[in-house]
Amino acid sequence: MNHACNWPLRGLKATYWEGGMRATGFIWSPLLKKRGRVSNQMVHVTDWLPTIMHLAGANSTYNKSELYGMNMWQTLSEDLPSPRDEIIHNYDKTTGAIRQGPYKVIVIGKEASFTKSYDKWYKPESIDVSKLNLTVKCGVRDPSLPPCTNDTSPCLFHVVDDPCEFNNIAQQHPQLVQKMVKRLLDVASRSQAPRNCPTERWGAPVYHGHAWVPWIKIPPGVKDFRACPPHMADLVDDLHM
């Protein structure tokens, strides 16, 4: 088990640490004006939709005010500054994170969460990390600063200088922390519940020749099947027991 690590960043998949939030990507296109470079500008996954829509010439077909994403084409193509200076990572019950500029606030509630449980630095197994050519430089850990736990939350990190989230500098910047937490809670108060359906065991590959396949019959006359049906087992198509 490799803990879904993102070494040397802190945390892992499904957490609000940088190890669960920061990802790499590769872009190739003859439309890129500046190529052969590494981009470190702030980009969020929701930015892909308006960026691709812009490239497709479909800017007028949707309401930009209804999207959280931003058009990043000039940032990606010409290496211009990102129009984004904030990312609302998430807020779930009592745990969440927000980034503004180089600063990131993490709120860790008392309820159980991946962010609370997996807050270490997880090395990949069976790999000599000393031989890795890491592009992320963690910086220096200051042992005089308090750790980031639910007892010291909210925590503040300068994720440009401290991408591995060693140093919780919340005590040095209380007004900034207060402002960022207020913004996070304001957005959370206007959020909507996710539309995820409960886990349905009949979709497991073990029931379908050990393959991921379509397995739900769309009831006759149903055009919008986004809502979770009350009895998904009744809709199974060619169920292999």
C-alpha positions, 0 to 999 in steps of 0.5 A, a space after each residue: 500500500 502506498 497510501 495514495 501518497 504525493 511525496 514529498 507533499 503532506 497528506 494523501 488522496 482525499 485530504 485537504 493537505 497539499 498532497 491531496 490537492 496539488 496535482 501535475 499535468 501535461 499539455 501539448 498543443 501547436 496552439 501554445 505560444 510558449 512551450 517547453 516550460 513548467 507552469 506554476 500558476 494557480 489553476 483549479 480543476 474547474 478552470 478546464 471547462 471555460 478554458 476548453 470552451 474558449 478554445 472551441 469558440 463557444 464563449 457566448 453559449 454559457 453564463 460565466 457568472 454561474 461557473 466557478 472556473 475561469 478561462 486559463 488559456 492565456 496563462 497556459 499558452 503565454 505564461 501570463 499571470 493567472 486570473 485566479 487568486 483564490 481556491 475554495 478547496 472544500 468545506 465538509 461539516 467542520 473540516 475545509 481549506 481555502 487558498 488565497 495567493 500564497 497562503 492556505 488555511 486549513 480548518 480541522 474539525 473534531 469530527 473524523 476526516 481523512 485530513 485529520 487522520 492522514 496528516 503525515 508525510 508518506 513515502 512511496 514504498 519500495 522506492 529510494 526517495 533519495 534518488 528521486 529528482 524532486 522538483 518540489 523543495 520543502 524548505 526548512 521546518 521550524 520546530 518552535 511553531 505549533 503543529 496543525 491539529 484540531 486543537 490548534 486549528 485553523 492553521 495557516 501555511 505559506 504554500 509557495 515557500 512551504 509547499 510541504 506544510 511544515 510550518 503553521 504560521 497562524 499565530 503570526 497572522 491572526 487577522 489574515 486567518 480570520 479573514 480567510 476563515 470568514 470567506 470559507 464559511 461564507 461560501 460554505 453557507 451557500 453551498 449545496 449538498 453533493 448529488 452523489 448516490 449511495 454506494 451500490 454493491 450491484 455495480 461491483 465487477 464481481 457481478 459482471 464478469 469482473 469488468 466495469 460495465 453499464 448495469 442499470 436499466 433506464 426505466 421506460 419514459 425516464 429522460 433524466 436519470 441523475 437522481 438516485 433511484 430508491 431500489 437500484 437492485 431492481 434496475 440491474 441489467 444482466 446481473 451475474 451472480 
